C-alpha cells in the first residue's frame, strides 16, 4: 500500500499561520495527516470522518494528545452540531482518501477485483452495485453525466442496467473505452456517498462555527468539488448590494490566495496533481 502523504499540507499550514493554542476542525480526518500536523503545532483538533477504518489512527492520536484531540465518527456535514463561534479554523481535504483507494476490499478502484461497494461508511447506505440496480436507466444516466461528465451516459446506463455488475472488474470490463473507466467509477462513488451534498451542507455550517479572524481552507481534487468551493467563497466575499449606491454591505470574508502543488511536491506525491487549495478568512 502506498504511504499516505497529505496533499498541500505545507501550503495549508502556511495559510493558517501560527496555530498554537487555536482550535481547528479537521472535517476530513482520513489517515490523520492534517490532524497530526495541527496537533504537533500546538493546536486543539476536533476531527470528523465517517469511515470506521480510520479508528486505529484515531486511537493512536488520542493516546498521544488526550483531550486536545476529539473525534466524531460521522460525516463532516455533522459539523452543524458543533457550538457556534467556537472555532478558529475549519479545514477540508476533500475527495476520496488514498487508504480507501488502496484497500482492495472497499471496491473504489478498478485496479483490484472486489465487490462493487464504494461506501465511505460501510455501516449504512446503498453500495454502488445497489445503486445501479435501484436507479432507473434515466436516473443512472444523469448520475454518469453529472458526476463523471460521461458524454455517452445513456449508452453506458443501458449497458449497466442490463448487466447489473456486482464487482469492480465486471464494471471495468463493461466499459470499452479506457478513458471512460475512471469517470464512471468516480460518478458512482460520488453518488453513493452524496459527496456534493455533503460539501454544500458542511460549508453552510462554517459561517456559524468560525470566530472573527478564523479561516476556512479547502483542498479539492476535481472540478465538481472545486466549483462548489469556489462559488461559495466568491459569494461570501462579494460586496452585498449595488456598489454604485451609497449604502452597501461589506463582505464578512476576505479571499485568501489560491494554491496549487509545486513541481517539487508533484515529484514525491503524484496524487496532488489536480489539487487546488482555496481559503477565506472571516473579518
C-alpha positions in Angstrom: 0.0 0.0 0.0 1.3 3.4 -0.9 2.4 5.6 2.0 -0.1 8.3 2.7 1.3 11.8 2.0 -1.1 14.7 2.9 -1.6 16.9 -0.1 -0.7 20.6 0.1 -0.1 20.2 3.9 2.7 22.8 3.9 0.5 25.3 2.0 -2.4 24.7 4.4 -0.1 25.3 7.4 1.3 28.4 5.8 -2.2 29.8 5.1 -3.4 29.1 8.6 -0.3 30.7 10.1 0.6 30.3 13.8 -2.0 27.8 15.1 -0.5 27.2 18.6 -3.4 27.4 21.0 -6.0 27.6 18.3 -9.0 25.2 17.9 -9.2 23.6 14.5 -12.0 21.5 12.9 -10.5 18.9 10.6 -13.5 17.8 8.6 -11.7 15.0 6.7 -9.5 13.0 9.1 -8.5 10.2 6.7 -5.1 8.9 7.7 -4.8 11.8 10.2 -2.0 13.6 8.3 -3.5 17.1 8.7 -4.7 16.4 12.3 -1.3 15.2 13.4 0.4 18.2 11.9 -2.0 20.6 13.7 -1.6 18.8 17.0 2.2 18.8 16.6 2.0 22.6 16.1 0.1 23.1 19.4 -3.5 23.3 18.2 -6.5 21.5 19.6 -8.3 19.5 16.9 -11.9 18.3 16.5 -11.9 15.8 13.6 -14.7 14.1 11.6 -14.6 11.0 9.4 -17.4 8.6 8.6 -15.1 5.8 7.7 -14.7 3.3 10.6 -11.4 2.1 9.2 -9.7 5.3 10.5 -10.3 4.3 14.1 -6.9 2.7 14.8 -5.2 6.0 13.8 -7.7 7.9 15.9 -6.9 5.8 19.0 -3.2 6.4 18.5 -3.6 10.1 18.4 -6.0 10.1 21.4 -3.3 8.2 23.5 -0.7 10.8 22.5 -2.7 14.0 22.8 -5.5 13.3 25.2 -8.2 15.9 25.4 -6.5 18.1 22.8 -8.0 15.7 20.2 -11.7 15.0 19.8 -13.0 12.7 17.1 -16.5 12.1 15.7 -17.1 9.0 13.5 -19.6 10.9 11.4 -19.8 12.6 8.0 -18.5 16.1 8.0 -21.9 17.5 7.3 -22.5 16.9 11.0 -20.2 19.8 11.9 -23.5 21.7 12.2 -23.8 20.1 15.7 -20.8 22.0 17.0 -21.1 25.2 19.0 -21.3 28.4 17.1 -18.4 30.9 17.1 -16.3 28.4 19.0 -13.5 27.6 16.4 -10.5 29.4 14.9 -10.2 27.4 11.7 -12.1 24.8 9.6 -10.2 22.6 7.1 -11.4 20.3 4.4 -9.2 17.8 2.4 -12.0 16.7 0.1 -12.5 13.6 -2.1 -11.5 10.0 -1.6 -8.6 9.1 0.6 -5.6 7.1 -0.6 -6.3 4.4 2.1 -9.8 3.9 0.6 -8.5 3.6 -2.9 -5.6 1.2 -2.0 -7.9 -1.1 0.1 -9.0 -3.6 -2.5 -12.0 -4.8 -0.5 -13.6 -1.4 -0.5 -14.4 -1.5 -4.2 -13.3 2.0 -5.0 -10.6 1.1 -7.5 -10.7 -0.8 -10.9 -7.1 -2.0 -10.2 -8.4 -4.7 -7.8 -11.3 -7.2 -8.2 -13.7 -6.7 -5.3 -17.4 -6.3 -4.5 -18.7 -3.1 -6.1 -19.2 -1.3 -2.8 -17.7 2.2 -2.7 -19.3 3.3 0.5 -17.1 5.5 2.7 -19.2 4.4 5.7 -19.7 0.6 5.4 -22.3 0.6 8.2 -25.1 2.1 6.1 -26.4 3.1 2.7 -26.5 1.5 -0.8 -23.4 0.1 -2.4 -22.5 1.0 -6.0 -24.0 -2.3 -7.1 -27.2 -1.5 -5.3 -27.3 1.9 -6.8 -27.0 0.6 -10.4 -29.8 -1.9 -9.6 -32.2 0.5 -7.9 -31.9 3.6 -10.1 -33.9 3.8 -13.3 -31.9 3.9 -16.5 -32.6 7.6 -16.9 -31.5 8.4 -13.3 -28.3 6.3 -13.8 -27.6 8.2 -17.0 -28.0 11.5 -15.1 -25.5 10.3 -12.4 -22.9 9.4 -15.0 -23.3 12.6 -16.9 -23.4 15.0 -13.9 -20.7 13.4 -11.8 -18.5 11.8 -14.5 -19.0 14.1 -17.5 -19.7 10.9 -19.5 -20.8 12.0 -23.0 -22.4 8.7 -23.8 -24.1 8.4 -20.4 -27.3 6.9 -21.7 -25.5 4.2 -23.6 -23.5 3.3 -20.5 -26.6 3.4 -18.3 -28.4 1.0 -20.6 -25.4 -1.4 -20.5 -25.1 -1.3 -16.7 -28.8 -1.8 -16.2 -28.8 -4.8 -18.5 -25.7 -6.5 -17.0 -26.0 -5.3 -13.3 -22.3 -5.7 -12.4 -21.6 -6.6 -8.8 -17.7 -6.5 -8.9 -15.2 -3.8 -9.9 -13.8 -6.0 -12.7 -17.3 -6.7 -14.1 -17.9 -2.9 -14.2 -14.5 -2.2 -15.6 -14.9 -4.8 -18.4 -18.3 -3.4 -19.5 -16.6 0.0 -20.3 -14.9 -0.5 -23.6 -13.2 2.9 -23.8 -10.3 3.0 -21.2 -10.7 6.8 -20.9 -14.3 6.3 -19.5 -13.4 3.8 -16.8 -12.1 6.3 -14.1 -15.0 8.8 -14.8 -17.6 6.0 -14.4 -16.1 4.9 -11.1 -15.9 8.5 -9.9 -19.5 9.2 -10.8 -20.8 6.1 -9.0 -18.6 6.8 -5.9 -19.8 10.4 -5.7 -23.5 9.3 -5.9 -23.1 6.5 -3.4 -21.6 8.9 -0.8 -23.6 12.0 -1.7 -20.3 13.8 -1.8 -21.5 17.1 -3.4 -24.4 17.3 -1.0 -22.1 16.7 2.0 -19.8 19.6 0.8 -22.7 22.0 0.3 -24.2 21.2 3.7 -20.9 21.4 5.6 -19.9 24.8 4.0 -23.3 26.2 5.1 -22.3 25.5 8.7 -18.9 27.1 8.5 -20.2 30.6 8.9 -21.7 29.9 12.3 -18.7 28.0 13.6 -15.9 30.4 12.9 -14.8 33.2 15.2 -13.9 36.5 13.7 -10.4 36.2 12.2 -11.0 32.5 11.6 -10.1 30.8 8.3 -11.8 28.1 6.2 -9.4 26.2 3.9 -10.5 23.6 1.4 -8.3 21.3 -0.7 -10.2 20.0 -3.8 -9.3 17.3 -6.3 -11.8 17.6 -9.2 -13.8 20.3 -10.9 -17.1 19.4 -9.2 -15.7 19.9 -5.7 -13.7 22.9 -6.7 -16.7 24.6 -8.4 -18.8 24.4 -5.2 -16.0 25.7 -3.0 -15.0 28.5 -5.5 -18.6 29.7 -5.9 -19.3 29.5 -2.2 -16.2 31.5 -1.3 -16.9 34.0 -4.1 -20.4 34.6 -2.7 -19.1 35.1 0.8 -16.5 37.7 -0.3 -18.7 39.7 -2.6 -20.0 43.2 -1.6 -23.7 43.0 -1.0 -25.9 45.5 -2.7 -25.2 47.8 -5.7 -21.7 49.3 -5.3 -22.9 52.4 -7.2 -25.3 53.2 -4.3 -24.2 55.0 -1.1 -25.3 52.1 1.1 -23.7 48.7 0.6 -22.9 45.9 3.0 -19.2 44.9 3.3 -18.5 41.2 2.9 -17.9 39.1 6.1 -15.0 37.3 4.5 -11.9 38.1 2.6 -10.5 35.7 -0.1 -7.1 34.1 0.5 -4.5 33.1 -2.1 -5.4 30.0 -4.2 -2.5 27.5 -4.2 -1.7 24.5 -6.5 1.0 21.9 -6.0 4.6 22.9 -6.8 6.7 20.8 -9.2 8.6 19.6 -6.2 5.5 18.3 -4.4 4.3 16.5 -7.6 7.7 14.7 -7.8 7.0 12.9 -4.5 3.2 12.9 -4.4 1.6 12.3 -7.8 -1.9 12.3 -6.2 -1.5 16.0 -5.7 -1.6 16.8 -9.4 -5.2 18.0 -9.7 -5.3 19.6 -6.2 -6.4 23.2 -5.5 -6.3 24.9 -2.1 -8.7 27.8 -1.6 -9.4 29.7 1.6 -11.3 32.6 3.1 -10.9 34.5 6.4 -13.8 35.8 8.5 -13.4 39.6 9.1 
